[in-house]
């Protein structure tokens, strides 16, 4: 591994999936199902987020690659929206949030509201 690979945090997370949704409610519905799938699979090391990026709501799953069956289940849920690739800034932000949360424990749940809601 060269210096560039070691210094690039994007290479530290080999797995993520993301989808854009038409509104907060649609994203929340899928987020809740994905969160349950992750919680029920004790062998996975994944985090799920419902976030507003720009003007669109997204569900993002990030972490270690899950079993094929869990991957398929997550992807099936995310296809209720439009599968997307995240920009580097968004991916780095979520990786940082994940790193902070995993220091707190194996299951951390936090909810944040948008200003004005």
N, C-alpha and C positions, 0 to 999 in steps of 0.2 A: 504494500500500500504506500503510495507516495504522499508527500506533504499536502498536496491539494485535496486528496481524498480524505485525509485525517481531519482537515480543517473545515470540510464542508458538512454541516450538520444534516443536510438533506439526505446524505448517504447513510445516516444512522438509523433511519426509519425506512425499512424496505417495503412497507405496505401502507397505502391509503386509498380510499375511495371517496368520491364526493359527488353530490348531486344538487342541482338547483331546483327550487320549487316556486310555484306561482305565488305563494303567500306563507305567512308564519304558521297558520293552522295546518296546511298541507305538510310543511316541513316538520311540524311538531308531531303529527300522526306517525310519520315514518320514523322520526327520531325515537319515539317511545317504543315502537316495535323493535328497532335495531338495538336499543339499550337493553331491552328484555332478552334478546337473543344473546347478547354479549354476557349478560349477567348469568344466564342459564348454562353457559359453556365455561366451566371452571378452568379449563386448560388454555383459554385464550388470554392474550394480553393486548387488549384493544381499548381505545377510548372513542366515544361518540360525542359529537358536538352538533348543536343547532345554532347556527350563527348567521348574522346578516352581513354579507360582504357586498359592498356597494349598495345597490337598491334591491338586492335579491336575497331571499332566505336560502340557506344551504344546510344540508346534513353531511357531516364529514366523519369518516371512521378512519382512525389512524393508529398504528402500533405494529406489533409483530404479525406476520402473515398467519391467519387462522387456518384451521382445517379446511379442506376443499368444501365440505358440506356447509360449514358456517359461511365461508366466502360466498357460496352460491345463494344462501339465504339472505345475506346482507345485500348482495348485488340485486337480488329480486326486489327487495324493498326499495332500494335507491332508484330503480328504474321506474318507480312511480313519479319520479321527477326526471330531469335531464342530466345524465352523467356528464361531469365536467372535470377538467384538470384545474388545479388551483395555481394561482400565481405564487412565486417564491415567497413574497412577503406574508401572504396568508398562511402558507404551509409552515414557515418558520415560526409565526406567531402561535399556531396550534401546537407545534412541537414543543415550544417553550411552556405553554399551558399544561401540556401532558406531562412534561418533565417535573414541573412544580407539583402537580397533583399526585404523581406516583411517589413522591417523597412523603406525602401525607398518609398514604395507605393504599391498599389494593383496590378499594372501591371508594371513590370520592365523587360526590354529586353536588353540584352548585348551580344555582339558577340566578341569572342576572336579568334585569329589565332594561329596556331601552329608555333613555331619557324621554320624559313626556308620556310614558305609558302609565 
